[in-house]
Amino acid sequence: MGGERPGGITVLAVLYILSGLFALGMGAMVLTGSTMMPFFGGLVAAVGAIYVIIGLIDFAIAYGLWNLQPWARTVAIIFAIIGLLGFPIGTIISIIILWYLFKPEIKEAFKKT
């Protein structure tokens, strides 16, 4: 890899782990609740499954960022672009993440040697 992991990437990886835990928890609660809603159960279960998938993707991003995998930077950028829609807090956080991931020294850290 390009070298040592920058401190900001470590922080970002930990935040993705926390986000993954939150998404998995939400998914579990929604999936459990779907059994109590016979009419909308299938739709609610689908939403729960989406939360679980997002949580697993968050864990994958965290792993990739931690290990300076170039694909993880790309996926984190995609998630940050999607996060721009979460006005106002998500937009602010996503702008900070995008700014950080596009810094030249951060891009360099993810380059393969």
Summary of the structure (lengths in Angstrom):
residues: 113
radius of gyration: 16.3
end to end distance: 5.4
largest distance: 54.9
contacts: 343
relative contact order: 0.17
helix: 77%
strand: 0%
